[in-house]
Amino acid sequence: MIELINVSKRFGDTEVLQGITARVERGEIFAVIGPSGAGKSTLLRLINLLDSPDGGEIQINGIDIHKKKDQHLRIRRMMGMVFQKPAAFNSTVYENIAVGLRFRGVDEEVIREKVRDVLDMVGLSGYEERRARTLSGGEMQRVALARVMVIEPEILLMDEPTANLDPVSVEKIEELVLRINRDLGTTIVISTHDMYQGQRLAHRIGVLMDGVFAQVGTPREIFTVPASREVARFVGIENIIDGVVVAGGNGRSAVDVGGTLIQVVSPFARGEDVCLCIRSEDLQIAPVDGRVSASDGNSFPGTVMSITPRGPFSRVTVDCGFALSSILSWKVVDGLDIREGSRVIVSFAPEAVHVVRATRG
Ligand code: ADP
């Protein structure tokens, strides 16, 4: 439905987008995730015709939208956009929502019905006569969403719609996004700096870094097989370790990490510089005298360097010649009877290691 072909955009000397290529399918929720300043808003504004690209093409249903000026009104009407900071007119909720329909010359009776339906959808029935500017941030954002949805757009663009909201309001907006997509089939492009929001909502994610999509894939792919060290770091993989492949080829290989050999499954050839990405939940920690289950896997003795609380879990970091961090429940940590300085064995399966080339990309 939306095709981004090598899209670039510069502000002054800074090339913010350096060649964005991706395709958003009809009926899909596509999340653009990336750190602050990565260019997420810029990309959404280009799709929404609020700004024009310096290079490349954006197609909607096969039409190059920035070329076909005579179609701008029609294309704009296919899309609705919700911004990080909702701007409301100084009038009632009803008037705020009705405005788009008024532009289209819709009958007042029909407007009333549609506003009532859309307020019901966003959970704000009965709010018609409230002054929009007296609402809470979460309610205001739901009014903004209602204002866009009342015109029944085919494409909904959402630019960090929950960045300023409390957790309960975030949950409500997220539920709405999922429901709109499921019940109305609306194609949704949402930007967020919160990778977990991307994971909760999206069918597919594009990770925007250094002006390009460093990876486009399902949440599962992005979180378990990141395409590069940068993506791995952004999606919160705790253990990213540099090494060199010393043995093997396609299949089982050994990677030298500062003199220690780690068994992995990877397609990389001997001599290649690689990064090993290991999710903290895939590491087991056992007492030194305990039985280690992964007999053909990786087991390394080490010393506990730190135990830091993290919500209901603890992050246990062990020095095995290289640092390995594991996330364990408090109960497990208590059961292991470990503290800083304790000797332990850390083990993990070769299959738990995702190997990427050490160079960028
Ligand atoms: P994100 O949404 O990922 O936080 P933005 O798209 O807002 O990122 O911004 C990307 C970069 O482009 C930032 O460095 C920002 O300062 C710059 N930028 C965005 N809009 C403009 C503009 N109108 N003029 C100059 N620089 C801009």
Residues whose N, C-alpha, C, O or C-beta is under 5 A from the ligand:
A	BS01	ADP	F11 V16 P35 S36 G37 A38 G39 K40 S41 T42
